């Protein structure tokens, strides 16, 4: 079993840049069911990366905790029934 969960981010709002506190994450594009294939992205030592599917620019922000984003609505959260 994995010891941590890879955060997922989405861009329903169509913002040009999403700042994130994670160096490894998944981009899903828009919220399901309008998502693109969920792609794993790894910043490594870089500070920016572009999703190859939706062209969202992700920028690492050291002041954010892992799994957080700016704007915060770009974090994909599980729906609670």
C-alpha positions as CSV (number, residue, x, y, z in Angstrom):
1,X,0.0,0.0,0.0
2,X,1.2,3.5,-0.8
3,X,2.3,5.6,2.2
4,X,1.0,8.8,0.6
5,X,-1.6,10.0,-1.8
6,X,-0.7,11.8,-5.0
7,X,-2.7,15.0,-5.1
8,X,-4.9,15.7,-8.0
9,X,-5.6,19.1,-9.5
10,X,-8.2,20.4,-12.0
11,X,-8.7,23.6,-13.9
12,X,-12.4,24.0,-14.5
13,X,-11.9,27.8,-14.0
14,X,-9.5,27.9,-16.9
15,X,-6.9,29.9,-15.0
16,X,-3.6,30.3,-16.8
17,X,-1.4,29.3,-13.8
18,X,-2.1,27.1,-10.8
19,X,0.4,27.4,-7.9
20,X,0.8,24.1,-6.0
21,X,2.7,22.9,-2.9
22,X,3.5,19.5,-4.4
23,X,6.3,18.4,-6.7
24,X,4.6,15.2,-7.8
25,X,0.9,15.4,-8.7
26,X,-1.8,14.4,-11.2
27,X,-3.5,16.8,-13.6
28,X,-7.1,15.7,-14.6
29,X,-8.0,18.8,-16.7
30,X,-11.6,19.6,-15.9
31,X,-13.7,18.0,-13.2
32,X,-15.0,14.5,-14.2
33,X,-16.8,13.6,-16.4
34,X,-15.1,16.3,-18.6
35,X,-11.6,15.3,-17.5
36,X,-8.7,14.3,-19.8
37,X,-6.5,11.2,-19.1
38,X,-5.1,11.7,-15.6
39,X,-1.4,12.4,-16.2
40,X,1.3,12.1,-13.5
41,X,3.6,15.1,-13.5
42,X,6.9,15.4,-11.6
43,X,8.5,18.8,-11.2
44,X,11.8,17.3,-10.0
45,X,14.1,20.3,-9.4
46,X,12.1,22.6,-11.7
47,X,9.6,25.2,-10.5
48,X,7.2,25.0,-13.4
49,X,5.6,22.4,-15.7
50,X,2.9,22.4,-18.4
51,X,0.3,19.7,-18.6
52,X,0.7,18.1,-22.1
53,X,-3.1,17.6,-22.4
54,X,-4.7,20.8,-21.2
55,X,-1.7,23.2,-21.3
56,X,-2.2,24.3,-17.7
57,X,0.9,25.8,-16.3
58,X,1.7,24.5,-12.8
59,X,4.1,26.5,-10.6
60,X,5.6,25.2,-7.3
61,X,4.9,27.6,-4.4
62,X,7.0,26.7,-1.3
63,X,4.6,28.6,1.0
64,X,1.8,26.1,0.1
65,X,1.5,22.7,1.9
66,X,1.6,19.5,-0.2
67,X,-1.8,19.0,-1.8
68,X,-2.7,22.7,-1.6
69,X,-3.2,25.0,-4.6
70,X,-3.7,28.7,-5.4
71,X,-6.5,29.1,-6.4
72,X,-7.8,26.6,-3.8
73,X,-10.7,25.5,-5.9
74,X,-8.2,23.8,-8.3
75,X,-7.7,20.9,-5.8
76,X,-9.7,17.9,-6.9
77,X,-11.4,16.6,-3.8
78,X,-13.4,13.4,-3.3
79,X,-17.1,14.0,-3.3
80,X,-18.7,12.9,-0.1
81,X,-22.1,11.3,-0.5
